[in-house]
């Protein structure tokens, strides 16, 4: 067995320990005389002690570090802290109450940086604060060991009566030993919402006739033993509801809000709203409303109610047609024959039926009314009743009938401003009877209808010739009166006047006559200019659109083109036609119909040229 050497290197090969002697260790030493040599035994012993001391120091440092790591990473235990509530668990909708949160520090350490957060659900408010303020944070600072406290907030409940909501509170805090860790303790409190402080009710009739006015009663009452300030009633109407009037009058503008003000304890009032409904028969439509109160300048909803109303088809119907043509388009100075038809669609016989027709629109010639009905020229209304139409005394179930009248349109348009355009004939028809079918909440039975017929626009074209051009800047020349075999230049003016409707696709055209030709000189007051076709002799003027009132409220649309003509010997003593009949077509943008107009031919007699002083206008030699 070999001698043990502590500096030897041990290796293992195939699980057999083999000793490998180390290489001799040579340490450089300096002898006292300066030469190298081996260390002395005394020096070797000192090095061993130093290594031991270093090892001990390392062990101590590692132990200290481990202890510190344990202290820093040991679990932090939360102190014993409690939350509770000392508040009512029920509150009337719209009433305020004090919500109290109790907190207790049952631990042996003080709480640091303590804060309390109270969170409210929808339908619960902090009194005097807007709806957006859903949380309240209260800074409590330090809470001593064993200390307790209470925080109060005033809240207001507005959720639906009978609902239960949850109010939550969270206490957050730290301790001296928590090393920055923030603890939280949370708890919820249930709050039941009772009946509102304002009793609100909406009472419409259950069934109404389409288009017939009915009255809805809205009542409110202070259900508390103290006044309620800033009371406001707001109504929401369904689609198809048309407001007529209300008592008292609603706040301006609009027809949905009533500012009631202060309502004393036990006090109240009533709002009567009159309107009509249109919609599908038998369908239910909801009229809803809310009552609000004001606390510390902030308005809070207190009560919300709704009531349904059903539309019942009116058993009386009425309608009208003009000149036996649906959607008849009238013209200026037109004869109109109106036939008003009515029918009883119920199983009830209607007594003392009355029919009225009220004219609306500036184009009726009121002086031309012809009818068996009674006419009131102050209200522009025709009325048929038993006295002038005996068949209206009683209208049996399923019975149909009619009344008639005749009237004319005016011969011209009353245009005074740009707003005077797109004229129409309006007729408001109404039929009524004091008889009411069983099961219907109404004071009478009625129906109404509005009939509207459009009045077509009108357009005009004028064609005029000149030897002495009045102002276009195009210079004419040649003898006048025109002479045989001598060329004379003329200018032709087209002027378009558009009356009561905007028009589009305007086309103006005419053909040159008797050897007249275009010189190519043209001018226009609008973007479009006339074009001469040398091959066909046709002159055209295409205008994309013209506004209503052109030529009435201002200058007409005007185009000028120059033509030349040399009379022949066989034309002596005659007037030579320069331009044939002018035609105009356009589309009425209001009615969609076609409009036409025309102008006479233009000859060498040029009557519009007032600068011509001679009485002789025929061709001379």
QUITA-V986104 format. One record per backbone hydrogen bond with DSSP energy under -1.0 kcal/mol. CO is the residue of the C=O (numbers start at 1). NH is the residue of the N-H. Records with the same first field share a line. If there is no record, write none. Layout:
CO = NH  NH
//
This chain:
5 = 8
9 = 20
11 = 18
13 = 16
16 = 13
18 = 11
20 = 9
31 = 34
35 = 31
40 = 44
41 = 45
42 = 46
43 = 47
44 = 48
45 = 49
46 = 50
47 = 51
48 = 52
49 = 53
50 = 54
51 = 55
52 = 56
53 = 57
54 = 58
55 = 59
56 = 60
57 = 61
58 = 62
59 = 63
60 = 64
61 = 65
62 = 66
63 = 67
64 = 68
65 = 69
66 = 70
67 = 71
68 = 72
69 = 73
80 = 106
82 = 104
84 = 102
89 = 192
91 = 194
92 = 95
93 = 197
95 = 157
97 = 155
99 = 153
100 = 86
101 = 151
102 = 84
103 = 149
104 = 82
105 = 146
111 = 143
112 = 174
114 = 140  141
115 = 172
116 = 138
117 = 170
118 = 136
119 = 168
121 = 124
123 = 158
125 = 156
126 = 129
130 = 133
132 = 134
134 = 120
136 = 118
138 = 116
141 = 114
143 = 111
144 = 147
147 = 105
149 = 103
151 = 101
153 = 99
154 = 127
155 = 97
156 = 125
157 = 94
160 = 163
163 = 193
165 = 191
167 = 189
168 = 119
169 = 187
170 = 117
171 = 185
172 = 115
173 = 183
174 = 112
175 = 178
178 = 181
183 = 173
185 = 171
187 = 169
189 = 167
191 = 165
192 = 91
193 = 162
197 = 223
199 = 221
201 = 219
203 = 217
206 = 310
208 = 312
209 = 212
214 = 275
216 = 273
217 = 203
218 = 271
219 = 201
220 = 269
221 = 199
228 = 263
229 = 294
231 = 260  261
232 = 292
233 = 258
234 = 290
236 = 288
238 = 241
240 = 278
242 = 276
245 = 274
247 = 272
256 = 235
257 = 251
258 = 233  260
261 = 231
263 = 228
264 = 267
267 = 222
269 = 220
271 = 218
272 = 247
273 = 216
274 = 244  245
275 = 214
276 = 242
277 = 211
280 = 283
283 = 311
285 = 309
287 = 307
288 = 236
289 = 305
290 = 234
291 = 302  303
292 = 232
293 = 300
295 = 298
298 = 295
300 = 293
303 = 291
305 = 289
307 = 287
309 = 285
310 = 208
311 = 282
312 = 210
315 = 345
317 = 343
319 = 341
321 = 339
322 = 325
325 = 328
330 = 456
334 = 409
336 = 407
337 = 323
338 = 405
339 = 321
340 = 403
341 = 319
342 = 401
343 = 317
344 = 398
350 = 395
354 = 432
355 = 384
356 = 430
357 = 382
358 = 428
360 = 426
363 = 410
364 = 366
365 = 368
366 = 369
370 = 406
374 = 383
376 = 380  381
380 = 359
381 = 376
382 = 357
383 = 374
384 = 355
385 = 389
389 = 392
390 = 393
392 = 353
393 = 352
395 = 350
396 = 399
399 = 344
401 = 342
403 = 340
405 = 338
406 = 370
407 = 336
408 = 365
410 = 333
413 = 415
417 = 420
419 = 421
423 = 455
425 = 453
426 = 360
427 = 451
428 = 358
429 = 449
430 = 356
431 = 447
432 = 354
433 = 445
437 = 440
440 = 442
445 = 433
447 = 431
449 = 429
451 = 427
453 = 425
454 = 330
458 = 499
460 = 497
462 = 495
464 = 493
466 = 491
477 = 489
482 = 620
483 = 486
488 = 565
490 = 563
491 = 466
492 = 561
493 = 464
494 = 559
495 = 462
496 = 557
497 = 460
499 = 549
500 = 422
502 = 589
503 = 546
504 = 587
506 = 543
507 = 585
508 = 541
509 = 583
510 = 539
511 = 580
513 = 516
517 = 564
521 = 562
523 = 560
531 = 540
533 = 537
537 = 512
538 = 533
539 = 510
540 = 531
541 = 508
543 = 506
544 = 505
546 = 503
547 = 550
549 = 552  553
550 = 498
557 = 496
558 = 525
559 = 494
560 = 523
561 = 492
562 = 519
563 = 490
564 = 517
565 = 488
567 = 485
568 = 571
569 = 572
571 = 574
574 = 619
576 = 604
578 = 513
579 = 602
582 = 599
583 = 509
584 = 597
585 = 507
586 = 595
587 = 504
588 = 592
593 = 588
595 = 586
597 = 584
599 = 582
602 = 578  579
603 = 606
606 = 609
608 = 610
609 = 612
619 = 573
620 = 484
//
